[in-house]
Each structure stands twice: as structure tokens, then as C-alpha cells.
Amino acid sequence: MREPTTDDAIAPCPICGFASASSLCAVCRGEGVALGRRSDLAIGPGNPLADALRGLDDVRRAVLALLFEAEFVGALRGPILVNMAAMTAFTVAGWRWLLPALEAHFASRGEPGAHLWVLAVWLGGGPSLLDLCAGWAMGPIRRAAERHMLGATPTAPPASGPRLLERVQLLMLGAAAVVLMLGAALVPWVGPLFCLALGAGVAAVVYMQPPLAVRGLAPRARLDALRRQPWRALGAGLGLQLAAAVPFLNVLALLPVATVTATSTYLHMDKRPRASTRA
């Protein structure tokens, strides 16, 4: 059976993106605010550099919202525990097995580079692996972010989020990115910058899936939406990759921060579908 897409007769609300059969959306009532509620919800792409900077700022706003906004009280315990379990397991595996193995590999060749390869593995594969292991627990955070920015959220959205198979496909995307990064990471100066840029793109694609998926968009339609207005998502992806290096924030709340960031980024996007999008 075909997944619902935004090409169906009921168009998505331009504010919240949920299907609306009337001019006044039953979810958001045609209103929305930015994270922190200090400004209205500005929708649509702008200058690429400005959009990228706004995406970076979405990460900062997401951290502050999780700390201080009332909608997130009571929604954090489960997601934080799952995030902690996943990140602790990744950290232990990295420092106990992956890094020693890479150090032994490079030592046998008389070259440095083990830490650069660890970085490449995380930048390319970390987002999709974290999403596969813990993304299923982030629903309460996404709903809290939508209540904060829209005033409401559907009790029964068109979909619950990305399916397991789709998350596995994202993991394969991350693995392909890792292969490219391992080859580039050792190139002086240019290599690490390339890895960071590609990692930002991987993070944008992975972390943006839930807010797009719950609105019933098929995988191809999600990628098309990101491809048509990529700069804010890329800025957010870069900010989240940098946030992964912040002690305590990474272990405690990296995926909750990513979920709030992605929700905000999506709500600022132009939600009009392209006529040729198909499932």
C-alpha cells in the first residue's frame, strides 16, 4: 500500500505541515512561534548563509528550550535515559575497542591518524546509529516541541515516525559516508573540513526524518523537501555535530536536542509540495 504523501487531495498546512482540509488548520489554527516564543514563525528559505546560521542557532535555542520551557517538563526522563544508554555504549566501544584497534593499525604503518579515523566514523555513522538505537524514544520530545511552537500537536498523526527499515537504510547511508571519510580524513587540512561538511549533511538527513515522517511524507518526499531548501538543515546538522563534542550534553541529551532542533528547522521550512513528488 502506498504511503500517504503531500500530493494527496488534502494539502499540508503551511504553518505546521499536517494535512488540513480547511483554510483554518485544526492543529495550529494558523499560528506558530519560534523556539523561545520571542518571535513569530518565519517560514521559507532565505539567504543561504543566513539560513545556515539560523540552523546553527536552532541548536542553541533547542538546548535552552529543553532547560527552561514548561512544555518539556515531564517529557525528558525517558528520552534522556535512552540517550545516555546509547551514548555510553558508543563511548565505551569506541575507547575500549575501536580506538586501540586503529592505533595498532597505524602504529604498524608508522603513521598517525587513529583519532582522525575515529572522528570520521562518528561524523559519518554516529547520527544514524544513535537514531537507530534511541530514535524510537524521542516521540515525547517532538510532541513537546510542537506544543511549544504551535500550541498543539495531533494525538494521532499520520505516522509515528520513520520505520525500522528506513532507519536501517539511514545506517547504510552513514556507512557509505564513513567509507568516503576514511579516505579523506588523512588529507592535511582539507580532509577534516570535508569530513565535517559531509557529516553535517548526514546529520541533517538523519535527524530531519522524524518531523517529516510523522506528517505522512514518504522517504522520497522527505529527501526532496530537504533538497529544495537545504541550508537551514545543513546549519542545524553542523551545529549538532559540534554539540556531539560537548561533554555532558552529548551523553545526556544529544538526541533530544537533535529532535527539538529538527522540529524547529522543519517548521521554518516551506511546506508546499512539489507536484512531481511520488511515494
Secondary structure, DSSP 4 states (H G I P E B T S, - for coil): -PPP-TTSSSPBPTTT-SB-SSSS-TTTTT--B-TTSSSB---S---HHHHHHHHHHHHHHHHHHHHH-GGGTTTSHHHHHHHHHHHHHHHHHIIIIIHHHHHHHHHHHT---HHHHHHHHHHHHHHHHHHHHHGGG-HHHHHHHHHHHHS---SS-S-SS--HHHHHHHHHHHHHHHHHHHHHTTSTTHHHHHHHHHHHHHHHHHHTHHHHHTTT--HHHHHHHHHHS-HHHHHHHHHHHHHTTSTTHHHHHHHHHHHHHHHHHHHTS--PPPTT---
